[in-house]
Amino acid sequence: MNLARHLNHPVFHMIASVAEQEEIQVYVIGGFVRDLLLGGSDTTAKDIDIVVIGSGIAMAEKVRSSIDEDVPLTVFKNFGTAMLKWGDTAVEFVGARKESYRKDSRKPLVENGTLEDDQNRRDFTINALAISLNPDSFGELLDPFGGLEHLDEKLITTPLDPGNTFSDDPLRMLRGIRFATRLGFRIESGTLEAIGQYRERIRIVSQERITDELNKIMLTAQPDKGLLLLEETGLLEIIFPELFQMKGVEEVEGEFHKDNFLHTLKVLDNIAQKTDDLWLRWAALLHDIAKPRTKKFEPGTGWTFHGHEFLGAKMIPGIFRRLKLPLNEKMKYVQKLVQLHLRPIVLSQEIVTDSAVRRLIFDAGDDLEDLMTLCEADITSKNEKRVKRYMRNFQIVREKIVEIEEKDSIRNFQPPISGDDIQYVFGIPPSKPVGIIKDAIKDAILDGEIPNEFEAAYQKMLKEGSAMGLPVRHELRRGDH
């Protein structure tokens, strides 16, 4: 098969020209070729891998000189690679390599090799496909392992023995699951069996690399498929024990609870149809993470998970820390959604009061819409009537939110009286009474006792201070604070 007519990006012809001048063999290989054969376009490619029979760094420098000396080129001497930035496209050059591995490391011992050696070291047959950029065979597809056929069959399998492939570099197990998830492919039975057999080897891989693959799985169109494969192969229990512990159904006195793992995957699938936001997807994955720890059977009531939203929120920092996820506002966002995820659901089951909606708006702040999206995704009942009832009630909650927002301006509001104001009026230092009075004003506004206005808040402050025996030391007027 010749693919020359598909190689329209000017970098390919520039590389071919330099290869001819230098009499060096050069090929484009890997993901670019795979995606091109799956119907992609070379003009929209963001990453192009070039394998050189010789020095990848020297080839990159010569190509850069032929284009423009100002084109950014980054050299990684320790790895024998160089990356050229051509507009939005990153073109990476590497010399053909032959690799061997030690048992305690996924870092290979590397020596110069042939194209065949380089294709042998690739993780999967669909990533071992190469296209010649040499003038006498420009565009010719080199497919020693039947990768083209596997693309047609939608099959993930390794070029060489899968056991050796995964033992050498265990990260390939996660990559295989990620490719199967992203592309909608199945993993060949022997390859899938080898992942299960060599799953313990994943322990030598750094947490950063594992989490990077997890995030890529989370960002696919159907992340639940990837997580099911992780569970099936035994990897999930090793890399994400809290999620694994959600598996299974328990029965007491003839009463069962639902499989919280499968429910969580359904919620994740639902949310993935609504948003590409990685952190909202993480919130969906973790929203019931504390259910195994709060599960209790109460005679006459059945299975309960009281407080799982609060315990779940407390678990988030530990999970993020272990997985090397960011311990910043992203974590706090996930923590907030986990803690609040039952609030709109409770509102949708009861009479929606203004006070309850005000508190929801205040507590969720700018994340209210994401919280509502999560709660709607959390409705996974197979009873269509029940689902319609929940969704109808959620719509009532949404309408009430808009109404209260327009009327009371609660979202992210600051009470009209500040802590500094309270200290000034009563002549007291920062102390517990200041917090009590401030909370009383906030609660009065949220409960609809007083409007969100200065004068009403000021009178509430005076009343609370008087009840605590605090004399007024200074008058405060609107605009003084």
N, C-alpha and C positions, 0 to 999 in steps of 0.2 A: 504494500500500500504506500502510495506517495502522497504526502500532505503539503507539498510545496505551495499550492495555491492558498493554503490556510495560514501561511507564515507571512503575514503582511506587515507586522511590526518592523520598523526600520532597523531595530537592533539586530535582528536575525541576519539581515543582509550585510550589515557592518561586521558582524562576527565572522560570517562566511568569507568576507573579503580579507580580513586579517588572517584567518586560518589558512587561506590559500597562499598569502604572501609568506607566512611563517612556516608553511608546510606542517601544520599541526592539526590533529584530528579533534573535532569539537562536536558536541551533541547537546540538544536540549532534552531534559529528562524530568521525570517525576510528575508532580501535581499539575503542572501546566499542560503536559501532554494528556494526562488523564482527563482533565476538564475540557480540553479542546475536543477530544474524542466523544465526550458526553454532550457536545453541542455548544460549548463555550466559544468565545471570540478571543483571538490573540490580541486584539486592540484594546480590550478591557482588562487584560490580565494585570494583576498587581504584583505577582511574584513569578519570576522565571529562573529556573535552575539550569546552569550550564556546566556540563562536565567536560573537562579538557584532558586529553591524553598527554600529560605533562604538567606544567605549572599553571594552576588556575590564577594565581596572583599576577604572574607575568602576562598572561592573556588579557586579564582585566585592564592592566595598565596600558597595553597596546591598543585595546579597543577604545579606552578613554581618550588616548592621544589622537585616534582617528576621528573621534566625534568632536570633542572640545575639551581642552585642558581644564575648563571651569566646571565640567560635569562632576558632581560629588562622587568620590570613590573612597570607601572605607576598607582598610586591609586588616585582616585578622591573621597575623603571622603564625600564632600558636596552632591555629586550625587549618592553615594553608588555604584560606578562602579570602575572597574579596567581593565587596558588594558595590555595584554601580547603580546610581539613581538616575533613571532616564524619565523625567517628568514624574508621573505618579507610579511608575513601575520600578520595582527593585529587581535588579538582575544580579544573581549570585554566581560567581565562578569558583569551581573547585576542581582540583586535579583528581583524576580517576584513582580510586583507592581500593586496597584490599585490607580487610579488617579481621582481627582475632580478639577474643575477649577472655578476661579472667573471671572467675566465679564470683568474686566479691565486688565487682564493679561493672557498670554499664558503659564505662569509657573504654573504647577499643584501642588496641595497639594497631597503628596504621602504617602501611607501607604503600609505595606507588604500585598501581595496578593497571589492568586493561579495562576497556569498556565492559567486558564480560564480568570481570571481578567486581566492578562498581554496581552492575545490575544484580549480581549475586547477593550483595550486602543490603539491598533494598528491603523494606519491611513487607510489602505486599506486591503481588504480580501487577496490579493495576497502577502501582507507583514505580515499576521497573521499566515501563515503556519509554523508549527514547526515539528522538527524531534526529537524523543526521543534518548537520549544517555545513558539511563538506561539499565543495563544488561538484565533485563527480557523483554525489549521491544525495544532493540537497533535497530535503523533504521526505526521505525514505524512512519508514517506520521500522524500528528494530524491536522485536517482541519475542524474546527467547522463552518466556514462561506462559504464553497464552493469555496475556493480560487483556488483549482486545476481546477475546472470547469471553473472559470473565466479566468484562464490562457489559457485554450483551446479556450474560446470564445473571447480572447483578450479584456477583459473588466476591466475597473477601477471602483470599487465601494467600499463603506465603510462597515466595519463589523456591525456597529450600525447605527442609524439614521444619515444621512449625515448632517442635519442641526446642530445637537448637536456636531457632529465630527468637523465641520468647525468652529462653534461658540467657542468651547473649545480651539482649536488651529488653528487659521486662516492660519498659514503657510502651513497646509495640502492642502489648495486649490492650492497653487503653486506647491507643491509636486505632486499632482494628475495630473496637467497639464504637469509637467516635465516627470512623468512616462509614460503618454499617448504618449508624443512626442518621448521619447527615445525608448520605446518598440513598437511603432506603434499600440497602443491599442486605443480603443474608450472609452470615459467616459460615464457610464450609465446615462440615461436621467434624473432620479431623482437626481443623484449626481451632474450632470452638472447644473441643475436648482438650487440646493442648493448653489453652488459656486456663481452664480449670485445673489442669495437672500442675502447671507452673505458677499458679496464682501467688504462692508465698514469695516468689522472687520479686514481687512488686515492692517488698520491704526495702530493697536496696536503692530504690528510686527516690530522689529528693521530693519532699512534699510540694515544693513549688511546681515541679513538672507534673505531678499528679493532679494538682488543683487546676493547672492550666488546661489539662485535658478535660477535667470535670466541667470547667466553665465553657469550653467549646461544645461539650455535649449539651449543657444547659441552654446554649444559644441556638440549637438546631430546631427545626420545625416541629419535631416530635421527641423532645428530650426523655419522655417516659420510656421510649423504646430502649434507649441507651442504659437507663437505670435498671430496667428489667434484665438486660444482658449482663450488667455488672452483678446483679443478684444471682442470676443463673450460673455464672462462672465461678462464684465464690469470692469475687474481688470486693464486692460491696461490704461484706462483713469485716474485711481487713481495712479498707480505706475510709469507711463511713459507718462505724458500728452503731451509732445512734439511729441512723435511718434503717439499718438492717433489723434492729430490735423492734421496729414497728410491725414487722411481718407476723402474719399468722392470726388465727381466730381462736378464742378460748370459749369454753362452754361451761356454764354452771346452772344447775336446775333447769336444763333445757333451754337456757337463754344464751344467745351468742352476741358478740359484738362484731362490727364489721372489721375487715382486714385494713388496718390504718395505713399500711404501706401501699396497698393497691389504691385506697382512697386518695392518698397523697399524690400518687402518680397521675390519677385522673384530674385532680385539681391543677397540677402542673401542666398537663396537656391542655386543659381548658384555658389556663392563663396564657399559654404559649400561642394560642389562636388569637389572643387579644393584643399582646405586646411583645416587643423584642427586648424590653428592659431586663437586663440580667439580674438586677437586685430585686425587682418585683417577682421574678421567677424564683429566686432564692427564698423570698418570703413565702411563696406558695409551697416550696419544698419543705420548709421548716415550720410551717404554721401549727402543725400538730405534733412537733418533735417530742414534746414532754408527755404525750399520752401513755406510753408504756410505764412511765414512772408515777403516773397519777391514777392508773386504772384500778378500779375497785368494784366489787360486786356487792350491791346492797339489796337484801331480800325485800321484795315488794316494789322496788324501784328498778332494779336491773343494773346494768353496767354504767358506771359514772367515771368521768375524767375531770373532777372538780379542780379548778385552778390550773389546768394545763396551759392556759395562755400566759399566766404569770410566770410559772416555772419555765415554760418554753423561752420566754423573753430573757430570763436569767441565764439560760443555757447558751444563748447566742454568742456572747463574747468568748466563751471557752471553745466553742466549735470553730468560730472564725480564727481564733488564735492557733488552734491545732492545724487547721487547713491552710494557714498562711493567707487567709483572706484579709482585706484591709480593715484595720481596727480604727476606722474613722467614721465620717458621717454615713457611709454606706452601711456599716454594721448597725449604727443607731437607727437608720431607716428600717432595716429588716427587723430589728428588735421592736421598734414601735408597731409595725404592722402585725407582728406575731402577737404582741400583747393586746392589741385592739381588735383582732380579727373576729371576735364573737360579738362585739358591740352592735354593729349594724344588723347582724343575724337576729339578736335578741329584739331589736327595734322592729324588725320585719314580722315578728311573731306576736307582738303586743300592740296596744294602742300607742301611736306615736305622739308623745308629748313634746311641747316646745322645749321644755327644760332638758329632756334627754337628748334632743337634737342639738341644742346649744352646746352641751357638754361634748358631744361627739365632734362637732365642728371645731371646738376649742382644742380638744386633745389631739385630733388628727392633723389640724393645721393644713399646710399645703399638700399633705399626703392623703387628703380625704378621698380624692377621686381614685387613687391607687388602692386605697383600703376598700372602697366600694367594689372595684374591679375584682380584688382578691375574694371578697365575700360572695360575689356572684359566681366566681369560679368554684367556690367551695360547695356549691349545691350540686351534688353528684348522684342524687336519687334516681333510680330507674323508673319511679312512679311519675309519669308525665304530668298528672294533675297536681301533684305536690310541687314539682318544679315550677309549673306555671303560677301556682299560688305564691311561692316564695318570690319569684321574679316580679310578680305584680306588686307584692308588698314592698320589695326593694325600690320599685319605681315610685311608690308613695313616699318612701323615706327620702329618695332623691329630690322629689318635688318639695318636700318639707324643708330640706336643706337649703334649696334655692330661696324659698319664702323667708326662712329665718335669716339667711345671709343678707338678703336685701333689706330686711327690717332692722336687724340688730348689729350687723357688721362684727360678728364674733370671731371669725377666723383670724388667728394670730393677734387678737386684740390685746392691748395692754390696759388694765383698769385705769380710769381717769385719775386715781390717787396712787402715788408711788410710795415705796418704802421711805424714801427721803422726806416726802411730804408728811408722813405719819410721825417721823422722828422730830421734824420741825414743829408741828402743831403741839405735840405733847412734851417737847423738850426732853426726849429720851434718846439714848444711844441705840445702835443696832442691837436688837434683843428679841427674845421669843414673842413678847407682846406685839411687836411690829409685824411679825409673820402672821400671827393669829388675826390681827385686824385686816391685814392685806388679803388673806384668804377669805375672810368673812365678806369683804367687798366683792371679791371675784365670784364667790359662790352665790351671792345675792343677785348679781348680774346674770349669771348662767341659769339660775333657777327662776329668773323672771320677776324677782321681788322688786327690783329697782331697774330703771333703764340704764343703759351704758352711757351715762352723762355725768359731768363733773359735780353738779349741785347735789344730785341724788347720792352719789358716791361719798361726797363730803359729809352729808348728814348721817350716812351709815357709819362713817369713820367716827364721828363724834359720839354716836349712840354706843358703839362698841367700846370706845375709850372710856366713856362714862361708866359703863357696866364693869369695867376693870379698875375703876377708881383712879383714872388718869386725868388730872386737871389740864385744861387747855392753856398753853403757855403763849402761843402765837396764833393770830388769825391768818387764814390762807384764802386768797381770792383766786378766782379763775384767771389763769394767765401767769400766776406767780410761780407755778411749778413747772 
